[in-house]
Amino acid sequence: MVEIETTKGKIKGVQESKYQRFYGIPFAKPPVGDLRFREPQPMDPWDDVKDATEFGPIPHQNNPDGTTPINQKEDEDCLYLNIWTPAADTKSRPVMFWIYGGGFIIGGSSRARLNGANLAVHGDIVVVNFNYRVGALGFINYPGITPNIGILDQIAALEWVRDNIDKFGGDPNNITIFGESAGAGSVAVLLTIPAARGLYHKAILESGSASPRDFAIRKGTEKFNAKLRIEMGDINALRKLPIKKIMRAQRSISGSLLELGTNPFNPFVDGKIIPEHPLEIMRKGEASNVPIIIGCNKDEIGFLPIMLKQADDAKAKPIIDMVKQQFYDSGVSEQDLNQLLEIYKKGIEEKDKKIPYKYLDALLTDIIFRIPIIRNLEAYVKHQPNSYMYIFTHGSQDNNMALHTIEIPFVFGNLDTKDITDGGIEINEDSKQLAKNVMDAWVAFARTGNPNHDGLPLWPPYDLDERATMILGVESRVEQDPMNELRLLWDDLL
């Protein structure tokens, strides 16, 4: 066992052969009872030694149709963080602070693929992850309730790291925030809001951004309230409801995997915590303007062709209709969408005739991920030239597609993780070398703000002339403005 004195009291963790780990450290009071739907409250000091050897519960959540449950203990009392460090000494190592994804309605820090031990040992760094409230408990827009509570949870965890990480061998003046999907969207928010300034020094955004189509207040509060059968604005009644009733109401309006865009429980511009759209803040040069890496995977929505291939015509039509609705909700007209479908279908089918509907994956990957990421870079590099873009291309062993989340085990060095839903990763010399190259790039960036190292070709910063992009794969390479013909199609659309 290892004992550490934090600002609130002592904790005890575990000494492993090459590292020390501390699980389930409370960074705020349990948000239960009268603290439900309130911003995170600082912990009171304690006199005993708290056990930090087991993960805390993950936040309450219900999975959209088409996703696999995490199968971890859930509780409203979920505001805990975890630390992996080579040693709790005075070495002042770079700190990497991970924010999980899950569409802001699912997620948790104790998933096997997010274990930070391999990354900490490999890079001689300190890795931190944590839980934040998701769904209605974290992002309800309700009269009298503080907005964007889940973002405030993230800030509270960062403040705890700032105040305590030096006791775990980390440098509070060299913190990199990084995350995937909704975690990357969270990073985009933290880059642009006043309350988070000074709590981090670099940022990595994986498969997420401040999308032009996000951060609007979405309808759903009235429907949610009606499901609960309480008077609108009765916060006391809302705080006393059984959690199962809240989760059932949330489930009834949060949609399927293909309808995450209609989920009402997301970060939104509230005028105070998120003062305006993060992309607009970037454009005005009012973001924190720290060095960033940002990118996505080649086949983010590759599960869609797989679903459609397995569906008959009767089942395929509603799926395609939901896909089309994603574009209409983003302001793309039916005429423009038909043109896009024709262009993508022609281009993709010429390259890959083996996978029906592959063009829908490419189209959705662009509107949800690649093009919004480029919009972020176009705004950001005008004020921070130390910015880098990547596309991850290594596919799963089942379908050879680089689906959403597949890069995470490479980032953490956990190729053998069992909680991947993308067909798994074939472990061989190529995949192990790619994991090493990705970890080395992320660690180099966390250490210096530059991802270059001997295992990769020279990775230039992104600019609006060359648009250099690292293609991360078994044979990594840099391409100038990849898929530029498709990029140009979106200039007047998104």
N, C-alpha and C positions, 0 to 999 in steps of 0.2 A: 504493500500500500504506500501511497504518496500523499502527504498532507500539504495543503497550500492555504495560506491566509489570504482571503479575498477582502474587498472593502466592506463586506457585510458579515464575514465570519469564516471559519475554517471549513474546508471540504477535503474529502479523501478520495483519491483515484487509484488507478491500477498501474503498476510498473510491469510492462511487457519487456521482451528481450531487447527490442530496438527502439522502443518509444514508450511514452506514458499516455494514458487516456483518461479522460474525465467526462463522464456521461451524466446527463440529467441535472445540470447546474441551473437553479432557478435564477432568471434575470429580471423577473417582475413578480408581483403578487399573483396568486391564482385568480384569473378573471371570472370568478363564480359569484353567485348570489347578487348582491348589490353592485358588484364590479363587472357583471356581464354587460356587454355593449358599452363599456367605458374604456378610455385610453389606458395603456399599461401603467400600473402604479409601482413605484420603487419598492423593493423588498425591505422589510425591517431587518435590523441586525439580529443574528442568532448567537447563542452562547455555546451550543454543542458543536460537534463535528458532523457536518452533513455528508451523507453517503453519496458519492458521485461515481458509482461503479455500474449503474444500470440506466438505460435510456428512459427518459420520461415519456408519458403518453403523447401521441400525435393529436392534432386537433380533430374535433368532430367533423365528419364529412360524409357525403354519399356520392358514390361514383356514377358518372354519366353512363348511359348504356354504351357498351362497346369498350369499356375500360376495365382493367383488372384491379380489384381491391388490394390495398397495401397489406391488409391482415396484420395490423399492429393495434395495440390497445389504444382506444380513443377516449379523450376526456376534455371537458372544458378547461381543466387545470392542465395546460399544455405548454406554458411559456418557459421552456427549458432549452439550454444550449449544450453542445458537446465540443470537446477539444482533443486534438491529437497533436502531440509535440515530441520531438526527439528527446527533449529534456527540459524540465522546469528550472532553467538556470538563468544566467544574466547575459546570454549571447545576443539578444535582440534580433531574432530572425524575422524575415518577412512573414506577414500574416495573410492568409487567404480565407475569406469569409463568404461561405456559400449560401445562396438563397434558392430554395427548391421551387420547381414549377408545379403545374397541375391546374392551369386555367383559373387560379384563385379560388377553386372550389374543392380541390383535393391536394394532398401532399403531406410529407413528413420527413424529418431529418434522420430517422433511424433505418431507412432503406439500405439494403446491403450495398448497392452500387454507390452510395454516398459515403461509405466508410472512408475516413480521411487518413488512415494509417499509412498506406502505401505511398500516397502523395507526400505526406509529411516526412517520411523517412527518405524517399527518393530525392526530394528537393532540399532537405534540411530547412524546413519551414514549419510554421504552426498553422494547422487547419482548424477552422471553426465552422460548425453549422448549427442550426437552431430551428425551432418551430415558431410559426406565426399563425394567427387565426385566419381561417379561410371561410368562404361562403358567407352566409348572412351574418355570422358571428364576427366576421372581420371586415365586411364591406357593405353592410346595409346602408341605404340612404333613407333615413327615417327622421321625422321631426324631433328635435331635442337630443338626438344621439350624435356624438362626435363622428364625423365622417372619416373614412379611410383608416379605420382602427388597425387593420392588418399592416399597413405601412408604418404606423406608429409603433407596432410591435417590432418591426425590423429596425427602426431607429433606436428603440430601447435596448435591443440586443447589441447594436453597434456601440452604444454608449457604455454598456457593460464591458465590452471588449476594450474600448479606449481606456477605461479605468483600471482594468485588471490584467490585461494580456501580458504585461511585462513580467508578471509573477509566474507565467507559464513559458518563459523563454522567447516571447514575441515582442516585436517593436510596435508600439502604439502609433508611431509616426510613419509606418510603412504598411498600410492595410489595403489589400485589394479586395473589392467586392466583386463576386462573380456569381452567375446563376444561369439557369436554362429555362426557356419558354416563359411562363409567368414570372420565374425568377429573374430572367433577363429583362422583362418588362418592369419588374420592381427596381432593378439596377438603373434603368432609364429614368424612373421616377426619382430615385435617390440622387441621381446626377443633377437634377434640376430643381429640387425643392430646398428652400432656405433651412428647414429644420435639420437637414442631414449634412450641411456644409461642415467640412473639417473632420468628419468621422472616417474618411477613407482617402486614398491617395491615387488609386488606379482602379480600372473597372474592366471586366470581361463580360460580354453579353453573348450567350449561346442561344441561337434560335429564338430570338425575341428582341423587341425594340420598343420605342415610343411610336407605335404605328399611327399613321394619319387617321385611321378609322376608329381608334380606341379612345378611351378616357372621357367619352360622353356619358351623361347620366342616362341609364337605361331604365325603361319601364319595368315594373315588376313589384314595387313596394306595395301598391294597393292590392294586387292579387295575392301577394304573400300575406298581408295583413288579413285579407278576407278568409284565407285558408285557416288562419289561426283563430278567427272568430273573436277578435277583440276590437275595441274601439280604436280608431286611428289616432296615434299619438299617446296612447296609454303605455308609457314606458315601464311603469311599475308592474303592470300585468304581463308585459313582454318579458321582464326579468324573472317573473315567478313561474313562467310556463315550463313544463317538463321538457328537457332537451329533445326527447324523442319526437315531441309534437313539432318543435321548430324544424328538426331535420326532415320530417315528413313533408312539411309545407315547402321547405326548400327544394326537396326532391321533385315535387310536383310541378315546379316552374323552371327548373334549371336545364332541362333539355337533354339531348343525347350528345354523343361525342361530336357529331357533325353540326350540332347546334350550339356549341360553346359561345359563339358570337352573340347569342340571344340571352346568355346568362346575365341576370341583373346584378350579380354580386362581384363587382370588379372595382379596381381603383377608378376614380372619376374626378373631374375638375370640380372642386368645391369652393374655390376662391380663397382658401386660407392655407390648408395643409398642402394641397396641390393647387397653386394659385391660377395656373392656366395650363393649356396643353403642353406637355414636356417638349414636344417637337418645336413648338413656337418659342419656348425658352431657349432651346438650342440655337435656333435661327437668329435670335437676338443677341447671342453671345453671353447670355446670363446664366448658363449652366456652370457647373464647377470647373469644366474644361480640364479635367485630368486626362492622362493618356488612356486610351481604350483599345481593346480588341473586340470586334463584333463580327458575327458570321452565322451561317446556318448549314444544314445538311442538304445534300443533293436531292433527296427524295423524302422530304419531311412528311408528306401526306401519302406515302406509298402504300399505306394500308388500304386506301380507297380503291385502287385497281384490284387489290386482292379481294375485297368485299364484293365488288361488282362482278368479278370473274366467277364468284361462287353463287351469285344471285340470278334468279330467273328474271324475265322481263317485268313481271309484276312487282318484284321487290326492287329491281334496279331503278325504275322510274322515280319513286319517291326519294331515293338517295340522290339521284341527279338533280331533282327539283330542289332539294335542300342545298346542294352545292351551288346551284344558280342563285338561290336566295342570298348566299354569302356575298355575291357580287352586287346584287341589287341593293343590299344593305350598306354596301360601301360606296354607293353612288354611281356604279357602272350601269349604263342603260342596257336594255335588252339588245338593241342594235350593236352596241360596242361589244357586248358579251358574245354575241353570235360571231362577230368578226374575230375576236380573240380565240374562240373555240376552233374556228376554221384554221387560223394560223398555227396554233399550238398543235392541233391534231395532225396537220400536214407535216410539221417539222418533227414532231416526236415519233410518229408512225414510220417516217422514213428512216429513223435511226433504230427504232426498236419495235418490231412488229410482233414480238413474242408476247407482250403484255398488253391485253386490251385495256382501254381507258387510261393508259399511262399518261396521256396528255392532260387528264384532269388533275393528276398528281402534280405535274409540272406547273399547271396554271394556278392551282391552290397554293403550292409552295411559293410561287412568286407573289401572289397578292397578300398572303398572310405573313411571309417571312422575308424573302430576298429583296423585293422592291421596298418595303418599309425600312429594312436595314440600310439600303442604299440611300433612302431619303434622310435617315439619321446621319449617315456619314456626310452627305452633301451639306447638311446644316452644321455639323460638328467640326469638320476639318477646317472650316474657315476661321475658327478660333482656337483649335488645338490640332496642329499638324501631326502630332505624335499619335496617329490613329491607324489601326490595321484591320483588314478584312480577310476572312477565310471562307471557304466552302469545304465541308467535310464530305468525303466521297466513299469511304470504306463501307461496304455493305454487310448485311447479316449473312450467316451461313445458309439460311433457308431460301432467301430470295435475292441476295446480292444487292439489295437496295439500302441506301443510307437513310434509314427512317428517323423520324423524330425520336430524340433521346439517345440514339445509338452512340453518340460521341462521349456520353458521360462516363462509361467505364474506361475509356481511353484517357480521359482527363484525370480520373482518380486512380488509374492503374488497377482496376478491379475487373479484368476481363472474364473471370470465372464466376461473376455474380449470377445468381439464379433468379433475380427479380426483373429481368429484361423481358419485355413483351414484343420484341421485334424479331424473333426467330433465333436470337442468340448469336454469339460471336465465336467463330472458329479460332481456337488458340493455336497459333503456329508462330514461326519465327517472324513472318511479315507483320502479323497483328501485334506481337510483343514489341517489335521495333517501332511500329507506328505509335503505340502507347507511350514508349519512352520519348519519342520525338515530340508528341503533344505535351506530355508532362514537362519536358525540358523547356518548351516554348512558353507554357503558362508560368512556370517557375521563374524563368529568366525575366519575363515581363513583370511579374510580381516583385522581383528583386530590383530591377533597373528601369522599368518602363519600356523595354525593348525586347521583343520575343525572339530575336535571332540567336542561333546557336549552331554548332558544327553539324548537327544532324539534319538540318534543313537547308535548302537553297536560300540565298539572300532574300529576306522578306522586307520589301520596301513599304514605307507608310502609304496609305491610300491618299490620292489627290484627285482633283476633278479632271485632270488631263489624262493621266495614265490609268487610273483606277486599278492599281495593282492589287491582285487578290491571290492569297495563298490557297492552292488546291491541296488540301491535306488528305493524303492517301498513302498507299504502299510506296508509290513513287511520287512524292510531293513535288510540286512545281509552282511557279508563279505565272499567272496569266494576266494580261492587261485587258481590262474591261470584258470579262467573259460573258457570253450570251448578250452582247451589246445590242443586237437587233431586237431581242425581246425586251430589253431594258427600255429602249427608245419607244416602244409601243405604249408604255405606261406613263410617259411624260405628261400627257394631258388627262390621264384617267385617275391617277392616285398620287 
